[in-house]
Amino acid sequence: MIEDNVRKLREEITQICTKIGRNASEITVIAVSKVRSAKEIKEVVESGITDIGESKVQEAKEKLNILRATNYAAQNIKWHMVGHLQTNKARDAVKIFDLIHSIDSVRLAKELDLQAAKIGKVQDILVQVKTSSEPAKFGFSPQETIEAVEKISKFKNLKVSGLMTIAPIVDEPEEARPYFRMLREIKDKITQALNPKPQALILSMGMSDDFKVAIEEGATMLRLGRVIFEG
Ligand SMILES: *Cc1c(COP(=O)(O)O)cnc(C)c1O
């Protein structure tokens, strides 16, 4: 069933990309597996997904342990932290995650930089932007994002790879469009403002209900739970 869901999803992504002249290979699908089991993660990986997202450090740790204990080739999976990260979890987070999407304060960035330095890692991160007042509780306001990116870019053991946002819950996917567009516009401003110019920045936006609109607005990472695990 998960396999069917993933196949159908890939077809939909390709269709939208073809329609708007984007290349589907620019888009990374992250299967957000919070509340799903390690067994379901295996199924997803066997369907060709290479990126797994979790929203809690402890839950990710437990599933990783199960996957490792069953000799599963967990090293081929890229792990993404998509939920709010508390500063006191930074130490564990840098050990587990390839990309942390939810940097919402300079204080958290500072702690991650410190912990990454301790294990000799440059931690890939995204800066979370609060593009709407609801439901996102976390993230920098659009006005403060550029300055935050500039500050966070100075940490030697962090690499700012892009931006993330969570659109509000709306009745029609179309209503999410302004929030995705806002994130893209902030990205464009950052690309112009930063010196040296950053590489192409990631836009992590779009969930099960609104990923099609997110692709149209330039998403390069989709965070998908229900559409993959439930169809
Ligand atoms: C749960 C979650 C998702 C996936 O949500 P679906 O609606 O199930 O696709 C994406 N991003 C974040 C931050 C989440 O917590």
The ligand as an SDF file (V2000), in Angstrom:
LIG
                    3D

 15 15  0  0  0  0  0  0  0  0999 V2000
    3.6310   16.0440   10.3990 C   0  0  0  0  0  0  0  0  0  0  0  0
    4.3990   17.0480    9.6550 C   0  0  0  0  0  0  0  0  0  0  0  0
    4.4270   17.0340    8.2560 C   0  0  0  0  0  0  0  0  0  0  0  0
    3.6560   16.0470    7.4150 C   0  0  0  0  0  0  0  0  0  0  0  0
    2.2900   16.3190    7.5020 O   0  0  0  0  0  0  0  0  0  0  0  0
    1.1910   15.6100    6.5670 P   0  0  0  0  0  0  0  0  0  0  0  0
    0.0700   16.5760    6.5780 O   0  0  0  0  0  0  0  0  0  0  0  0
    0.8850   14.3020    7.2000 O   0  0  0  0  0  0  0  0  0  0  0  0
    1.7810   15.4630    5.2030 O   0  0  0  0  0  0  0  0  0  0  0  0
    5.2090   18.0010    7.6220 C   0  0  0  0  0  0  0  0  0  0  0  0
    5.9040   18.9310    8.3150 N   0  0  0  0  0  0  0  0  0  0  0  0
    5.8990   18.9660    9.6490 C   0  0  0  0  0  0  0  0  0  0  0  0
    6.6860   20.0130   10.3520 C   0  0  0  0  0  0  0  0  0  0  0  0
    5.1510   18.0340   10.3640 C   0  0  0  0  0  0  0  0  0  0  0  0
    5.1360   18.0950   11.7000 O   0  0  0  0  0  0  0  0  0  0  0  0
  1  2  1  0
  2  3  1  0
  2 14  2  0
  3  4  1  0
  3 10  2  0
  4  5  1  0
  5  6  1  0
  6  7  2  0
  6  8  1  0
  6  9  1  0
 10 11  1  0
 11 12  2  0
 12 13  1  0
 12 14  1  0
 14 15  1  0
M  END
$$$$
